[in-house]
Structures are given as C-alpha cells and as structure tokens.
Amino acid sequence: MNFQNIFKQYENELKQVERELINIFQSEATLIPTIGAYIVNSGGKRLRPLFLLSSADLVGYREYKRVILAAVIEALHTASLLHDDVVDEADLRRGKVSANKIWGNQVTVLLGDYLYAKALHISVAQESLPIMEALSLATSQMAEGEILQLMKAGDPTITFDEYIKIITGKTAGLIRAACRIAGILGELPQEKLQALTEFGHNIGIAFQMVDDILDYVAQESELGKKLGKDLMEGKITLPLIELMKKAQEKEEIVGIIKSDNFSEENLLKILNYLKQYNCIESSMEIVRQYIDKAKKALQVFPDSEARKRLFMIADYITLRSK
C-alpha cells in the first residue's frame, strides 16, 4: 500500500468532508458561498481531515460525526490560510490566484472570521466539551503562532525552541487536535488518548518543517508559490537556523536576512550556502526524528491496518514535493 492508495481508501469520505465544508460556507451573504466554492475547488491535500478519519479508524469510531468534525478541522485550516494570505500579501494559493487578490483584503479577513466562528458553532452542536476544548485551543494557538512569527520576522537570532513554538501554533496544534478528537470520539482511556495526541503533535511539527524545507528546494510549479518566499518575507525557518549554526559566513548571511532590497542574487547565495553546509540534509534528519517520536507514541496501540496507514502517512511527509 502506498500513500495514494490511502487517499483512495478515504476518497468517498473526503468527498463527504468537502460537501460538509461547502455547507459551512452557506450564507445569505452570497459572496461567502461564491468564495467558498472557489476555495474548495482550488484543491488542497485535505491532510488534516485524513488524520482525523484514519485516527478514528485506529480507535474504531465510524459514525458520521467524524466527517462533520473533519470538515470543521478543514474549515479552521482554511480560515487560517485566508488570514495568512492577507498578512503575507500573497498572490497565489495552491497555484491559483489567492482570494485576497480577487476579492480584496477586507472581504478575505471577514471570511476567515466567519469560518472560524461557523466552525466552532458547528463543533458546539456536537455537545462535547473535550472536543470544544481541543478545537478552541488549536484555534488560539494558530493566531499565537502567526503573531510569534511576525515578532521574529527578519531576526537571525531566532532559536530552535522559538521556531518550534511558532510551528506548534501555526500547524502542529490543528493536526494534534484532529488526532485527539478522533480519540475523544472513540472514548479512549487517558493513556491512549495522550499517545494519539502526541502522535499528532510530532507529525504536525514534522509536516511544517518539511513545508519550510520545500521553500528552498521544491519546483515552483509544484509548490504553488515562489521559491524562497519565506526568506523574502523575513521568515527564519529550519534550514536557515541550521545554516546560522554551521556557516562561517554569518555576517554576510545576517546582512542578506536583514536586507530591505531582497534580490534573486541574494536568494542564490543563500541556496548555495544551504547546499555547501548540507543544511537541507540536516534539516530532514530533524524531521525524521520527529516522525520517529510520532510512530513511537502509537506503540501503545496494537498492530492493525489503521496503525500501518498512520505510519505510512507519517513516512509520506518526508517524501512530499508540495
């Protein structure tokens, strides 16, 4: 079984998730469903819903509520992307013109607010305080992570621990919530619930690390955004943290990071230094350590097809190109 086969197994349920996501966009303000259809049809990996669905299989929970909550998770993720694109002044999202470029920043921010509120409203209807706690924590962490990132923009002294705090909020918190919610639905005992939560946390960190690595190595056509965009926006991510740890040319690199007039020439210099000091390789080694931690957390669950699928999704993270 490969990763694409896993997506094939969940294809019907992921279509149900997309239908529920379209329902979340329903409103008398007709611009909301119009933009919603544009966003949903723009694609996306649907990896967060997949984590919830596959984790639910691990714990033996198969009721339709898992589809509803998978759509809530994707709605929260979509809301964060809408706000990110405004903050980053993005032109593209998933290879298509971003919503803020078509409808403007005001509408895009308000739509993100609407999605956050609507998603949490739907989760309240599930009548589970632990699920509400998981979702509300993840939502506040996403905003906190973005603010921490803005505070550290263009700061070459950022530490690895500060970086982990940022990506825990930005990405890992919601994947952690997706896995935890599956455990809550399956009424897991505390030890196993914590293990599944830990799996989501470490996988989420690894996933964002790979995203940050791809910003320096992926094909632009596959990535759906300009190569080196993070650096241009002053985001100091794992490859640069590794470079600052190893490079002898720190002064020059700091000058590039702090430069107001970022150029293609400067990007090329950074790319060459990353290659010279094997920073992509050492960054991927850190990713593998987090994936190993995630897999280890699932050892409390008996061997099963569902556990193998989660292991395979974890392994896919190191192989993705976008």
LUMLUMVEX-529766 format. One record per atom (N, C-alpha, C): residue in three letters; x, y, z. Coordinates in steps of 0.2 Angstrom, whole numbers, plus 5000, padded with zeros to 4 digits. Layout:
% LUMLUMVEX-529766
AlaXYZ/...
This chain:
% LUMLUMVEX-529766
Met500449945000/Met500050005000/Met500450065000/Asn500350114995/Asn500750174996/Asn500250234998/Phe500550294998/Phe500150355001/Phe499550364997/Gln499550364990/Gln499050374986/Gln498450324987/Asn498650264988/Asn498150214989/Asn497750234996/Ile498050265001/Ile497750285007/Ile497250335005/Phe497450385001/Phe496950434999/Phe496350404995/Lys496550354991/Lys495950314988/Lys495450284992/Gln495750254998/Gln495350225003/Gln494850265006/Tyr495050335007/Tyr494650385010/Tyr494250425005/Glu494350414999/Glu494050454994/Glu493350474995/Asn492950434996/Asn492250444997/Asn492050485003/Glu492450475009/Glu492350515015/Glu492650585014/Leu493150585010/Leu493450655009/Leu493050695005/Lys492650665000/Lys492150704996/Lys491550725001/Gln491350685006/Gln490850705011/Gln491150765015/Val491750755017/Val492050815020/Val492050875016/Glu492150875010/Glu492150935005/Glu491450965005/Arg490950915005/Arg490250935005/Arg490050975011/Glu490250945017/Glu490150975023/Glu490551045024/Leu491051055020/Leu491451115020/Leu491051165016/Ile490751145011/Ile490351195007/Ile489751215011/Asn489451165015/Asn488951185019/Asn489151245024/Ile489751235027/Ile489951285031/Ile490051355028/Phe490151355022/Phe490151425018/Phe489451445016/Gln488951415018/Gln488251435016/Gln488051495020/Ser487751545016/Ser487551605020/Ser487151645015/Glu486751695018/Glu486351735014/Glu486751795011/Ala487351805014/Ala487851845010/Ala488151805005/Thr487851814999/Thr488051774993/Thr488751764991/Leu489151824993/Leu489851824992/Leu490251764996/Ile489951745002/Ile490351695006/Ile490351625002/Pro489751605000/Pro489751534996/Pro490151544989/Thr490151604986/Thr490451614980/Thr491251604981/Ile491451634986/Ile492251624988/Ile492351554990/Gly491851534994/Gly491951464997/Gly492051414991/Ala491651414986/Ala491651364981/Ala492351374977/Tyr492551434976/Tyr493251454973/Tyr493751414977/Ile493751424984/Ile494251394988/Ile494251324988/Val493651294989/Val493651214989/Val493851184983/Asn493651224977/Asn493851194971/Asn494551204969/Ser494951244973/Ser495651254972/Ser496051194974/Gly495751154977/Gly496051084979/Gly496351094986/Gly496951064987/Gly497251064994/Gly497250984996/Lys497750975000/Lys497950905002/Lys497450865006/Arg497050905010/Arg496550885015/Arg496850835019/Leu497450845021/Leu497850805025/Leu497650805033/Arg497350865035/Arg497150865042/Arg496450825043/Pro495950835038/Pro495450785038/Pro495650715038/Leu496150695034/Leu496350625033/Leu496650605040/Phe497050645044/Phe497250625050/Phe496650605055/Leu496150645055/Leu495550635059/Leu495250575057/Leu495150565051/Leu494750505049/Leu495150435050/Ser495850435048/Ser496250375049/Ser496350365057/Ser496450415061/Ser496450405068/Ser495850385071/Ala495250405068/Ala494650375070/Ala494550305069/Asp494850285063/Asp494850205061/Asp495350175066/Leu495850205068/Leu496350175073/Leu495950155080/Val495450205082/Val495150195088/Val494450155087/Gly494250145081/Gly493650105080/Gly493050145080/Tyr493050215078/Tyr492550255078/Tyr492350275071/Arg491750255069/Arg491550255062/Arg490850295061/Glu490650325066/Glu490050365065/Glu490150435060/Tyr489550455058/Tyr489650515053/Tyr489950575056/Lys489850585063/Lys490150645066/Lys490850655065/Arg491250595063/Arg491950605061/Arg492050645055/Val491550645050/Val491550685044/Val491450755046/Ile490950765050/Ile490750835051/Ile491350875055/Leu491650835059/Leu492250865063/Leu492850875059/Ala492950825054/Ala493550835049/Ala493450895045/Ala492750915043/Ala492650975039/Ala492751035044/Val492551035050/Val492751085055/Val493451095055/Ile493851045055/Ile494651055055/Ile494851085049/Glu494551065043/Glu494751095037/Glu494551165036/Ala493951185039/Ala493751255039/Ala494151295043/Leu494451275049/Leu494851315053/Leu495551325049/His495751275046/His496351275042/His496351325037/Thr495751325033/Thr495651375028/Thr495551445030/Ala495251455036/Ala495251525039/Ala495951545040/Ser496351505043/Ser497051525044/Ser497451545038/Leu497351505033/Leu497651525026/Leu497351585023/Leu496751605024/Leu496451665021/Leu496851725025/His496851715032/His497251775035/His497951775034/Asp498251715033/Asp498951715031/Asp499151755025/Asp498651745020/Asp498751775013/Asp498751845013/Val498251875018/Val498251945019/Val498851975022/Val499051945027/Val499651965031/Val500251965027/Asp500351905023/Asp500951895018/Asp500851935012/Glu500251965010/Glu500151995004/Glu500251944998/Ala500051884999/Ala500151834994/Ala499751844988/Asp500051824982/Asp499751824976/Asp499451754974/Leu499751704976/Leu499551634974/Leu499351594981/Arg498951544980/Arg498751494985/Arg498651434981/Arg499051384982/Arg498951314979/Arg498951324971/Gly499451374969/Gly499551384962/Gly498951424958/Lys498451444962/Lys497951494959/Lys497951554962/Val497651604959/Val497651674962/Val497351674969/Ser497651704974/Ser497351704981/Ser496751744981/Ala496351724986/Ala495651754987/Ala495751834988/Asn496251854992/Asn496351924994/Asn496551964987/Lys496851934982/Lys496951964976/Lys496351974972/Ile495851934973/Ile495251934969/Ile494751984972/Trp494651964979/Trp494052004982/Trp494352054987/Gly494952064988/Gly495252114992/Gly495352094999/Asn495752125003/Asn495952105010/Asn495352115015/Gln494952165014/Gln494352165019/Gln493952105019/Val493652095013/Val493252035012/Val493551965014/Thr494251965013/Thr494551905014/Thr494651895022/Val494851945025/Val494951945033/Val494251925036/Leu493651955034/Leu493051945036/Leu492851875035/Leu492951845029/Leu492851775028/Leu493151735032/Gly493851745034/Gly494151705038/Gly493851705045/Asp493651765047/Asp493251775054/Asp492651735054/Tyr492251735048/Tyr491651695048/Tyr491751625048/Leu492251595045/Leu492451525045/Leu492651505052/Tyr493051545056/Tyr493251525062/Tyr492551525067/Ala492151575066/Ala491551575070/Ala491051515069/Lys490951505062/Lys490551455060/Lys490751385062/Ala491451375061/Ala491751305063/Ala491651295070/Leu491751345074/Leu491651325081/Leu490951325083/His490551355080/His489751355081/His489551275080/Ile489851255074/Ile489651185072/Ile489951135078/Ser490551145080/Ser490851105085/Ser490451105092/Val490151165093/Val489751165099/Val489151115099/Ala488851115093/Ala488251075092/Ala488450995093/Gln489050975093/Gln489250905094/Gln489150895102/Glu489050945106/Glu488950935113/Glu489550895117/Ser490150915115/Ser490650885119/Ser491150935121/Leu491250945127/Leu491650995130/Leu492450985128/Pro492650915129/Pro493350905127/Pro493450915120/Ile493050905115/Ile493150925108/Ile493150995107/Met492751035111/Met492751105110/Met493451135113/Glu493651105118/Glu494251125121/Glu494851115116/Ala494851055113/Ala495351045108/Ala495351095102/Leu494751105100/Leu494751155094/Leu494851225096/Ser494651245102/Ser494751315104/Ser495451325105/Leu495851275108/Leu496551285110/Leu496951285103/Ala496751245098/Ala497151245092/Ala496951315088/Thr496351345089/Thr496251405085/Thr496651465088/Ser496651465095/Ser497051515098/Ser497851505097/Gln498051445097/Gln498751435095/Gln498951455088/Met498451445083/Met498651465076/Met498751545076/Ala498351585080/Ala498451655080/Ala499051675083/Glu499251635089/Glu499851655093/Glu500451635089/Gly500451575085/Gly501051565081/Gly501151615076/Glu500651635073/Glu500751685067/Glu501051755070/Ile500751775076/Ile501051835080/Ile501751825082/Leu501951765085/Leu502651755086/Leu503051755080/Gln502851735075/Gln503251735068/Gln503351805066/Leu502851845067/Leu502851915065/Leu503351955069/Met503351935076/Met503851965081/Met504551945079/Lys504651885076/Lys505351865075/Lys505551875067/Ala505151905064/Ala505251915056/Ala505951955056/Gly506351925051/Gly506951955050/Gly507451955055/Asp507351915060/Asp507851915066/Asp508251855066/Pro508851855064/Pro509351805063/Pro509551765069/Thr509351795075/Thr509551765081/Thr509051715084/Ile508451705080/Ile507951665082/Ile508251595084/Thr508051565090/Thr508251505092/Thr507851445089/Phe508051385090/Phe507751325088/Phe507051315092/Asp507151335098/Asp506551325103/Asp506051375101/Glu506251435099/Glu505751485097/Glu505351465090/Tyr505751435086/Tyr505551415080/Tyr504951355081/Ile505151315086/Ile504651255087/Ile504051285090/Lys504051335094/Lys503451375097/Lys503051395091/Ile503351435086/Ile503051455081/Ile502651405077/Ile502951355075/Ile502651305071/Ile502151255074/Thr502251255081/Thr501751215085/Thr501151255085/Gly501151315085/Gly500551355085/Gly500251355078/Lys500651375073/Lys500451385066/Lys500151315063/Thr500451265064/Thr500251195061/Thr500151135065/Ala500651125070/Ala500551065074/Ala499951065078/Gly499751125081/Gly499151125085/Gly498551095082/Leu498351115076/Leu497751085072/Leu497851015071/Ile498350995068/Ile498450915067/Ile498450885074/Arg498750905079/Arg498650875086/Arg497950875087/Ala497550925086/Ala496850925088/Ala496450875084/Ala496650865077/Ala496250815073/Ala496350745076/Cys496950735078/Cys497050665081/Cys496750655088/Arg496750705092/Arg496450705098/Arg495750695098/Ile495450735093/Ile494650725093/Ile494450655091/Ala494850625087/Ala494750555085/Ala494750515091/Gly495250525095/Gly495250485102/Gly494750505106/Ile494450565107/Ile493950585111/Ile493250545108/Leu493150545102/Leu492650515099/Leu492650435100/Gly493250415100/Gly493250335102/Gly493250325109/Glu493250375113/Glu493150365121/Glu493850325123/Leu494350345121/Leu495050315123/Leu495150325130/Pro495450275133/Pro495750295140/Pro496250345140/Gln496450375145/Gln496850435145/Gln497550425142/Glu497850365144/Glu498550345141/Glu498550345134/Lys498050315131/Lys498050305123/Lys497850375120/Leu497350415123/Leu497150475121/Leu497850525121/Gln498250525126/Gln498850565126/Gln499350545121/Ala499350475120/Ala499850445114/Ala499650475107/Leu498950465106/Leu498750495099/Leu498850565099/Thr498750605104/Thr498850675104/Thr499550695103/Glu500050655106/Glu500750665105/Glu500950645098/Phe500650595095/Phe500750575088/Phe500550635083/Gly500050665084/Gly499850725080/Gly500250785081/His500450795087/His500950855089/His501550845085/Asn501850785085/Asn502550775082/Asn502550775075/Ile501950745072/Ile501850745065/Ile501750815062/Gly501350855066/Gly501250925064/Gly501850965064/Ile502350955068/Ile502950985068/Ile503350965062/Ala503450905061/Ala503750875055/Ala503450905049/Phe502850905048/Phe502450925042/Phe502650995041/Gln502651045046/Gln502851115044/Gln503551115043/Met504051075046/Met504751085044/Met504851065037/Val504551015035/Val504550995028/Val504351055023/Asp503751085025/Asp503551145021/Asp504051195021/Asp504351205026/Asp504951255027/Asp505551245022/Ile505651175022/Ile506251155018/Ile506051155011/Leu505451145009/Leu505251145002/Leu505351214999/Asp505251265004/Asp505351335001/Asp505951344998/Tyr506451304999/Tyr507151314997/Tyr507351264991/Val506951204991/Val507151154986/Val506651134981/Ala506051154982/Ala505451124978/Ala505451154971/Gln505151124966/Gln505051154960/Gln504451204961/Glu504551264958/Glu504051314960/Glu503351294957/Ser503351264951/Ser502751244948/Ser502351194953/Glu502651154956/Glu502351104961/Glu502251134968/Leu502651184970/Leu502551214976/Leu501951264976/Gly501751294971/Gly501251334970/Gly501351404973/Lys502051424974/Lys502251484976/Lys502951494974/Lys503151554975/Lys503851574973/Lys504351544977/Leu504951514975/Leu505451484979/Leu505751544983/Gly505951524989/Gly506251574993/Gly505751624996/Lys505151614996/Lys504651664998/Lys504751685005/Asp504851625009/Asp504851635016/Asp505451685018/Leu506051675015/Leu506551725016/Leu506451795014/Met506051805009/Met505951865006/Met505451905011/Glu505051865015/Glu504551895020/Glu504851895027/Gly505551875027/Gly505851885034/Gly505751825038/Lys505451765036/Lys505351715040/Lys505951665040/Ile506151665047/Ile506851625048/Ile506551555050/Thr506651505045/Thr506451435047/Thr507051395047/Leu506851325048/Leu507351275050/Leu507951275046/Pro507951275039/Pro508551275035/Pro509051335037/Leu508751395038/Leu509151455040/Leu509451445047/Ile509051425051/Ile509351415058/Ile509951365058/Glu509851315054/Glu510451265053/Glu511051295050/Leu510851345045/Leu511451375042/Leu511751425046/Met511451465051/Met511751505055/Met512151465061/Lys511951405062/Lys512351365067/Lys512951345064/Lys513051335057/Lys513551305054/Lys514051345050/Ala513751405047/Ala514151445042/Ala514651485045/Gln515251495042/Gln515751535044/Gln515551615041/Glu515151615036/Glu514951675033/Glu514351715036/Lys514351705043/Lys513751735047/Lys513551805045/Glu514151845045/Glu514051915044/Glu513651935038/Glu513851895032/Glu513551905026/Glu512851885026/Ile512751825029/Ile512051795029/Ile511551845033/Val511851865039/Val511451915043/Val511251975038/Gly511752005035/Gly511652055030/Gly511052045025/Ile511051985022/Ile510551965017/Ile509851965021/Ile509851935026/Ile509251925030/Ile508951995032/Lys509352035034/Lys509152105036/Lys509052155030/Ser509252135024/Ser509152175018/Ser508452195017/Asp508352265015/Asp507752285013/Asp507552275006/Asn508152265002/Asn508052254995/Asn508252184993/Phe507852134995/Phe508052064993/Phe508052054986/Ser508552024984/Ser508652004976/Ser508751934975/Glu508651914969/Glu508751844966/Glu509451824968/Glu509951874967/Glu510651864968/Glu510751844976/Asn510451874980/Asn510451854987/Asn510151784989/Leu509551774985/Leu509251704986/Leu509751654984/Leu510051664978/Leu510551614975/Leu511151604980/Lys511351654983/Lys511951654988/Lys511751604994/Ile511051624997/Ile510851585002/Ile510751505000/Leu510451494994/Leu510451424992/Leu511051394991/Asn511551424989/Asn512251394988/Asn512551384995/Tyr512451425000/Tyr512651415007/Tyr512351355010/Leu511651355009/Leu511251295011/Leu511551225009/Lys511751225002/Lys512051164999/Lys512751155002/Gln513151205002/Gln513851205005/Gln513851165012/Tyr513451185016/Tyr513451165023/Tyr512951115024/Asn512651085019/Asn512251025020/Asn511651035024/Cys511351095024/Cys510851115029/Cys510151085027/Ile510051065021/Ile509451035019/Ile509450965022/Glu510050925021/Glu510050865024/Glu510050855032/Ser510350905035/Ser510250905042/Ser509550925045/Ser509250965041/Ser508550985042/Ser508150925042/Met508250885036/Met507750825035/Met507950775041/Glu508550775043/Glu508650725049/Glu508250745055/Ile508250815056/Ile507750835062/Ile507050815061/Val506850825055/Val506150795053/Val506050725055/Arg506550685053/Arg506450615054/Arg506450595061/Gln506850635065/Gln506750625072/Gln506050635075/Tyr505750685073/Tyr505050705075/Tyr504550645072/Ile504650625066/Ile504250565064/Ile504350505068/Asp504950495070/Asp505150435074/Asp504750445081/Lys504750505084/Lys504450515090/Lys503650505089/Ala503450525084/Ala502750515082/Ala502550435082/Lys502950405078/Lys502750325077/Lys502850295084/Lys503350315088/Lys503450285095/Lys502850295099/Ala502550355099/Ala501950365103/Ala501350315101/Leu501350295095/Leu500750245093/Leu500950175095/Gln501550155098/Gln501650095100/Gln501150065105/Val500850105109/Val500350085114/Val499750055111/Phe499650065104/Phe499050035100/Phe499349975097/Pro498849915097/Pro499049855094/Pro499149865086/Asp499549825084/Asp499649825076/Asp499049815073/Ser498949855068/Ser498249855064/Ser498349885057/Glu497949875053/Glu497949915046/Glu497949985047/Ala497450005052/Ala497450085053/Ala498050115056/Arg498450075060/Arg499050105063/Arg499550105057/Lys499550055053/Lys500050055047/Lys499950115043/Arg499250125042/Arg499150185037/Arg499350245040/Leu499350255047/Leu499550315050/Leu500350325050/Phe500650265050/Phe501450265049/Phe501550285042/Met501150255037/Met501350275030/Met501250345029/Ile500650375032/Ile500550445031/Ile501150485034/Ala501450465040/Ala502050495043/Ala502650495038/Asp502750435035/Asp503350425031/Asp503250465024/Tyr502650475022/Tyr502450515016/Tyr502750595017/Ile502750615023/Ile502950685025/Ile503650695022/Thr504050645023/Thr504750655021/Thr504850655013/Leu504350625010/Leu504350615003/Leu504050674998/Arg503650715002/Arg503150754998/Arg503650814994/Ser503350834989/Ser503650884985/Ser503250954985/Lys502650954988/Lys502251014988/Lys501851014994/
